[in-house]
Amino acid sequence: MKYGFGVDLGGTTVKIGFFNERGVMQGKWEIPTRTAERGRHILPDIAASIRQHLDKTGIPDSDILGIGIGVPGPVDPKGNVNKCVNLGWGVFNLHQALSTLTGFPVKGGNDANVAALGEYWMGGGMGSSNMVFATLGTGVGGGIIVGGELIHGYHGSGGEIGHIVLDKNEPEACGCGKHGCAEQYCSATGVVRVAERYLAAHPEPSALRDIFPLTCKDVFDASATGDRVAAAILEQVYDYLGQFLADICCVIDPEVVVLGGGVSKAGLPLLDGARRYFNKYVFHAAKGARFALASLGNDAGTYGAFKLALNEFGKD
C-alpha cells in the first residue's frame, strides 16, 4: 500500500490530510500559517509537520508516493507560483521548493481548483466526468473538470469563474479591479450588497432593516420566515447566479454543477433558485446539468490535493 499527503494551504491555517492510495483518509490535522517574513516559514513548517507524522506512524519514505498541495494563487502546470499576496509569496517554483524540503515529489495547484478536484473525486460531483464547481464564500472561486481532468490553464488561472462579468455598468470595482464580476453579486458579501441596494430603493417594511451589520445568512433566514423583501432580494441573487452558471455551462456543458462555500449552507432553496434562472438563461442543449451541494466541507482541499499527487505520481 502506498500513501501520500494532501495539503490545503490557507491564509490562517494549513490543513494536512494523510491518505492511502485508495483515497481513504488515514488522518488529518492543522498547523498555523506563519505569513511573517514574506511567508518564508510556511513550506518548512509543512515539511516538518509531514516528517513528524511519518516518524509517529513508522511508515517508511519508500511507501510515500508524493505530496499534493493547493495554494491561494495561480500555479502553472510546472509548479511556478505567480504571487500569493495573502501569504507574502512572490514568484518561485513550488514543486522544487517543497520537494527539496521533504524529499518527496510534489504537485501543486490553485486552492479552488484543487477543492473542485476533491468534490469531483469524493464529493458532490462523484461519478461524473464533466463538472463545474463554484465556491460561494467571501468571494467566488471554482474549478472545472472536463473529461475527468482538472483545467489548470496555461498560466495556472483556469477556473477563475468568479470574475466573469455579469453587469458591465456596475459602478463599484471588484477586488480584481474589474466591474460587475459574478463575485460582486453571488458571494456572501455580494448577497449583502444586493440586499443593501434593494433596501435603499424599496420602502417596504422588512426585518432586515433592523439588523446591523447585515449578513448573507440574515437574508436567507428572513426569507425562510416569509419576509417578502428578503425573498425579493434572493430572487435577484438567484437571477445573477443562474446567469453566471449558464454562461459557464454554455462553454463546458457539464454533467453536474456543484455549489460549495458558505452561501451553499442555504441548501435546497439556493439550488432550486439557481436552477430556475439557470434554465432561463442556458443554451438549450446544456439544460440537463444536475445541481448538487458540495459534500466534503473543509476536507475538499485536502482530498483534491492528494488526488493531484495520486494522478501525477500514483501511476504504474
N, C-alpha and C positions, 0 to 999 in steps of 0.2 A: 504494500500500500504506500502510495506517495502522498505527500501533504504540501500545503502551501499557505500563504498568508494573503489576506485581503485587507488593505489599509485605506480608510476613508479619512482624508486629511481635511479638517475644518479649521476655521479661524480661531476657535476656542479649545476644541478637543480633537484628538486623533483617535478614531475608533479602529481597532485591530481585531480581525477575525482569523481564527486558525481552522482550516478545512482539510478534510481528506479529499482525494481525487474524485470521489463520487459526489462532491458538493455538500457533504454533511458537515455542518459547523461543529467543531470539536471544543471550541471555547471562544470567548470574546472579552475584551477589556478596553479601557480607555486610558490615555495619558494626556496631560495638558499640552496644548500647542504653545511653545515658547517662541513668540514672534520678536522678542528683543534682539537687538544687534542684527537687524535685517534678516531675521529668521534663520540664522546660521546654526542654531541648536536643534532645529526640527528634525532633520534627517538623522543626525547622530542619536537623538532621543529614540526615534523609531527603531533604529538598528539595535540599540541597547535593549529595548523592550523585547524585540524579537529574540535576541540572544538569551535573555533571561528566561523567556518562555521555553525555548528549546532545552536549556540547561535543566529546567524544572521537570520537563516531560521525559527527558532522556532520549528523544528522537534524534538520530544522527543526521548530520548535514546531508548525507548522501540520499536521504529519503525526502528531501525538500525539492520540489520541482521549481519553485520560484515565488516571487512576490508581485502582486498586483497593487497598484495604488491610484486613487483618484485624488486630484488636486483642484483647488478652486481657481482655475485659469486654463488657458488653451495649452494643450500638449500635442505636438505633431507626432506622426507615427514612429519617428526615430527617437522620441523621448525628449525633444527640445521644448523647454518651458519658455513661453514668451511673456514673462512677468506674471506674478501673482501678487497683486498690490496689497491685499489684506495680510499676506504673510511677510511682506518686505522683500520678496524674491525678485531678482532681475531675470536675465536670460542665461540659461545653463542647461546641460543635459541631465535630466532627472534619472534616466536609466543608469548612466555611468556613475553618477554620484552615489546613489543608494546601493548599487551593486558593489561598488568599491568598499562601502562601509559594512556590508553584510556577507559578501562572498557569494550571494545568490543572484541569479538572473532576475531582472526587473522589467515589468511592463506597466506603463502609466497612461492615464487618460484624464480628460476633464471630469470633475466630480459628478456633474449632472448626467453626462453621457454614461458614466460608469454605473450610476444608480439605475439608469434606464436598462442597462445590460442585466443588472441584478433582478429587476422586476420581470424582464423578459425571460430570464432563465428559471427563476424560482418563485415569481410573484404573480402579479395581475395579468401579465402577458404570457404566462407559461402555456406552451402548446402551440403558439403562433410562430410564424416565420417572418412576418412583417408587422411592426408595431411602432406607434408614436407614443412617447411618454412625456407628459407635461407636468412639471412640478410647480404648483401654485403656492408659493410661500411669500416671503418678504418681497421677492422678485418672481420672475417666471423663467425657469430653466427647462431643460428637457434633453431628450435623446431620441434617436431614430434608429430602428433596426430594419434592414432590408435584406431579404434572403438569408436571415439568420446572422447577418454581420452588422456590427455597430458602425455607424457612419461617423468617422472622425473628421473627414475633410482634409484638404491639402495643407491648411495652416493650423489644423487642430481645433477649428472653431465650428465644425459641423454640429448641427443640433442646437444652435443658439436661437431657438424658436421664439423666445420671449421678445425679440427685437424685430419681429415682423410688424410693419406699420399698419395700424387699423384706421387711424384718423390723421391725415397729413395736416389738418388745420388745428391740431391740438396746440394751445398756447404754451403749456408748460413743457419743459425739457425732461426727457427721460434721463436716468443716470448715465446712459451711454452717450448722451449728447443729442440724440435724435428727438423727434417729436411724434407722439401718437403711437408709441410701441405698445404691443399687447400687454407688456408688464405694467403699463400705467393704468390698466383697467381690470385685468384678470388676476392680479396678485392680491394678497391680503391688504396691502396698502392701496392698491388700485380700487378695491371694493369700497374702502373708506373714501377715496377721492370721489368716486361716482356718487356715493351716499351724500357727502357734504355738498356737492353741486346740486343734487336733486333737492335736498332740504332747503337750500338757499333760493331755489327757483320756484318751489311749490309751498304754499302756506298751510296745507292740510296738517291737522294735528297728528303727532306720532310720538311714541315712547322714545324714539331715537333722539328727539330734541332735548331730552333731559339727561343724556349720557355724555359725559366728557372725562377723558378722551374717548371718542367712539372707536370701536374695533370692528373688524370683519365679523367676528363671532356674534357681536351685538346685533348686526344686521340680519344674520341668519336666524338668530334666536327670536327676534321680534317678528320676523316673517312667519315663523312656525306658530306663534301665538295669535296670528290673524291680523297683524299690523299691516294695513294696506299700503302705506308709504314704503315700508321695508320690502314688501312684496314687489312693488313697482321698481324699486331700486335694483332688486335682484333680477328682474326681467331685463333691465338694461345690461347688467353684468353678463347674464346668460346670452344675450344678443352678441355682445363683444366676444365672449368665449366661443360661441358657436361659429361665428365668422372666422375667428382665429384658427380653430381646429379644422374648419372646412378648407381654408386656404392651404394648410399643410397637407391635408389628405387629398387634395386635387393633384398634388405632386407625388405623394408617397403611395396612396391607395392601400392603407394598411388593413390588416385583419382586425386589429384591436387598437383602441385608444385608451391608454391608462392615465388616470389623473391621480397625482400624489401631492405632497406638500400639505401645509397646514389648512389651506382652504378645503382640501378634499375631505376633511373631517366632517364637513356638512353632509356627506354621504349621498343617499339616493336623490334628494332634492337637487343637488348640484348636477348629478349625472343626467337626470331627467330634463332639467332646464337646458343644459348644454346640448344634449342630443336633439331637443326640439328645434333649436335655432341652427344647429349643425345641418339638419335635414333640409332646412330652408335654403342654406347657402351652398351646400356642397354640390359638386358635379354629380349628376345622377348615377353614374356608374360606381361611385365610391360610397353610396349611401349605406351599403351593407356593413360598414365598420361597426364592430362591437365596442361598447363602452364599459370600462371596468375601473374599479378603485385599486390603487396600489395596496399591496398587502404585506410588504416586508418592513414597513415603517423605517426606523432608524438603521436597520440592518441592510437596506438595499445597497448602500455604497460598498459595504464590505463584501457582500455576495458578488456584486458586479466586479469589484476589483480582483477578487480571486478568480472569477471567470476569465478576466483578461489574461491572467497568468496561465490559467489552465489551457486556454485557446492557443497561447503562444508557446508554452513550454511542455505541455502535457501530451503532446503528440508522440506516437510511437516512432 
